[in-house]
Amino acid sequence: MLEITSLNNPNIKHIRALDSKKEREKYGEYTVEGKKSVNEAISSNKEIVCLVFAESFDSDSILE
């Protein structure tokens, strides 16, 4: 697991760029937020490129 401590991190910059339709189409990627949406993404069997969560997040609750 990689700890991200800066908004200047290239991964965070990429994720933030996906707010743009142009960037989503360019990379064929999109962001998903929230427990329900993340569970749906996992269940869809689509490739998950990156999962970002806060240190305080209860990862055990994601598959409930």
Number of C-alpha atoms within 10 A of each C-alpha: 5 5 9 14 8 10 10 10 10 11 14 15 12 13 17 13 14 19 12 12 11 11 16 15 11 10 10 9 15 16 15 13 11 8 14 12 12 17 15 13 15 13 10 10 8 9 9 13 8 8 9 13 11 9 8 6 9 9 12 7 8 13 12 8
